[in-house]
Amino acid sequence: MYERMLNKKIIPTEDEIKKYIGKDSVAHIEQIRKALEGVFEITMELKFPFGNKYGWGYKVSGNSKHLFYLFFEKGAVTVMLQISKIRTEREIENYNRLSEEGKKYWETRYPCGDNGGWVHYRITKQKQLKDIGIFLSIRTNKEIDFA
């Protein structure tokens, strides 16, 4: 379960991606895209970054600034984003709005830099998109709402 598309030699088509991740994940990606388009000019590039462990996914950028990677998994997608240390009052307020699951993802982040790190958040349910919006609000200092 949740296997990634790891064959770098075969570039997946849009139809293959949709079939692999499933209709719920396709809907989640579309909801993410729509929410971000309200704030940024979005580009989603098909990439195979970081070697064989991560597999195929989208590099998502807003106004030419990298926001996160979205990796394709069997029956899910995982958002991987980098967040600096939570310092400001606004960032702390946003952190406090995270679900318990979202807080756990922050606590178990892959460390990078000055107490920040990479959050790898697997999305399998609609309600998890709220946490993604909060993490992106922390990252970009913009209000992003997936509700």
C-alpha positions as CSV (number, residue, x, y, z in Angstrom):
1,M,0.0,0.0,0.0
2,Y,1.1,3.6,-0.8
3,E,3.8,2.4,-3.2
4,R,5.3,5.2,-5.2
5,M,5.9,5.4,-9.0
6,L,9.6,4.5,-8.9
7,N,10.5,3.7,-12.5
8,K,12.4,6.8,-13.7
9,K,12.7,5.4,-17.2
10,I,9.0,5.4,-17.8
11,I,7.4,8.8,-17.7
12,P,3.8,8.3,-16.6
13,T,0.9,9.8,-18.5
14,E,-1.8,11.9,-16.9
15,D,-4.2,9.0,-17.2
16,E,-1.7,6.5,-15.7
17,I,-1.2,8.9,-12.7
18,K,-4.9,9.3,-12.1
19,K,-5.5,5.5,-12.2
20,Y,-2.5,4.9,-9.9
21,I,-3.4,7.4,-7.2
22,G,-7.2,7.0,-7.4
23,K,-10.2,9.3,-7.8
24,D,-10.0,10.6,-4.2
25,S,-6.4,11.7,-4.6
26,V,-7.2,13.2,-8.0
27,A,-9.9,15.3,-6.3
28,H,-7.4,16.3,-3.6
29,I,-4.9,17.5,-6.1
30,E,-7.6,19.5,-7.9
31,Q,-8.7,21.1,-4.6
32,I,-5.1,22.0,-3.8
33,R,-4.6,23.5,-7.3
34,K,-7.8,25.6,-7.0
35,A,-7.0,26.9,-3.5
36,L,-3.5,27.9,-4.6
37,E,-4.7,29.6,-7.8
38,G,-6.6,32.0,-5.6
39,V,-3.3,33.2,-4.2
40,F,-0.6,32.4,-6.7
41,E,0.1,31.9,-10.4
42,I,0.6,28.1,-10.1
43,T,2.8,25.7,-12.1
44,M,2.8,22.0,-11.6
45,E,5.8,20.3,-13.3
46,L,6.1,16.5,-13.6
47,K,9.4,15.6,-11.9
48,F,11.5,12.6,-10.7
49,P,13.6,14.4,-8.0
50,F,15.9,13.2,-5.3
51,G,16.7,9.7,-6.7
52,N,14.9,6.4,-6.6
53,K,13.3,6.7,-3.1
54,Y,10.8,9.4,-3.9
55,G,9.6,8.6,-7.4
56,W,7.4,10.7,-9.7
57,G,5.5,13.7,-8.6
58,Y,4.7,17.3,-9.2
59,K,6.9,20.2,-8.3
60,V,4.4,22.9,-7.3
61,S,5.5,26.5,-7.6
62,G,3.6,29.7,-7.1
63,N,4.7,32.9,-8.9
64,S,7.9,31.0,-9.9
65,K,8.8,30.2,-6.2
66,H,8.9,26.5,-5.2
67,L,6.2,25.7,-2.7
68,F,6.3,21.9,-2.3
69,Y,6.5,18.5,-4.0
70,L,3.5,16.3,-4.4
71,F,4.4,12.6,-4.8
72,F,2.1,10.0,-6.4
73,E,1.4,6.9,-4.3
74,K,-0.9,3.9,-4.8
75,G,-4.2,5.3,-3.4
76,A,-2.7,8.5,-2.0
77,V,-0.5,11.5,-2.5
78,T,2.2,12.9,-0.2
79,V,3.0,16.6,0.1
80,M,6.6,17.3,1.0
81,L,7.4,20.8,2.0
82,Q,10.1,22.6,3.8
83,I,9.3,24.9,6.7
84,S,11.7,27.0,8.7
85,K,11.5,27.1,12.5
86,I,8.2,28.4,13.7
87,R,9.0,31.7,15.4
88,T,6.5,34.5,14.9
89,E,3.3,34.9,16.7
90,R,1.3,34.4,13.5
91,E,3.2,31.1,12.8
92,I,2.6,29.9,16.3
93,E,-1.2,30.7,15.9
94,N,-1.2,28.7,12.6
95,Y,0.7,25.8,14.3
96,N,-2.0,25.8,17.0
97,R,-4.7,25.4,14.4
98,L,-3.2,22.2,13.1
99,S,-5.0,18.9,13.8
100,E,-3.2,16.5,16.2
101,E,-2.2,14.6,13.1
102,G,-0.7,17.7,11.6
103,K,1.2,18.5,14.7
104,K,2.6,15.0,14.7
105,Y,3.8,15.4,11.2
106,W,5.6,18.6,12.3
107,E,7.1,16.9,15.3
108,T,8.4,14.0,13.2
109,R,9.7,16.2,10.3
110,Y,13.0,15.5,8.7
111,P,15.3,18.1,10.3
112,C,17.0,20.7,8.1
113,G,18.4,24.1,9.0
114,D,17.8,26.0,12.2
115,N,15.2,23.7,13.8
116,G,13.0,23.7,10.6
117,G,12.6,20.7,8.4
118,W,10.9,18.8,5.7
119,V,7.3,17.7,6.4
120,H,6.1,14.6,4.5
121,Y,2.3,14.6,4.8
122,R,0.4,11.7,3.3
123,I,-3.1,12.8,2.2
124,T,-5.7,10.0,2.3
125,K,-8.7,12.0,3.5
126,Q,-10.3,15.3,2.6
127,K,-10.0,16.7,6.2
128,Q,-6.2,16.5,6.0
129,L,-6.2,19.3,3.3
130,K,-6.8,21.8,6.1
131,D,-3.4,21.0,7.6
132,I,-1.8,21.3,4.2
133,G,-3.3,24.8,3.9
134,I,-2.0,25.7,7.4
135,F,1.5,24.4,6.6
136,L,1.5,26.4,3.4
137,S,0.3,29.5,5.3
138,I,3.3,29.1,7.6
139,R,5.7,28.6,4.7
140,T,4.4,31.5,2.6
141,N,3.0,33.9,5.1
142,K,-0.2,34.0,3.0
143,E,-3.6,32.8,4.0
144,I,-4.3,29.6,2.1
145,D,-7.6,27.8,2.8
146,F,-8.6,24.4,1.5
147,A,-11.9,24.4,3.3
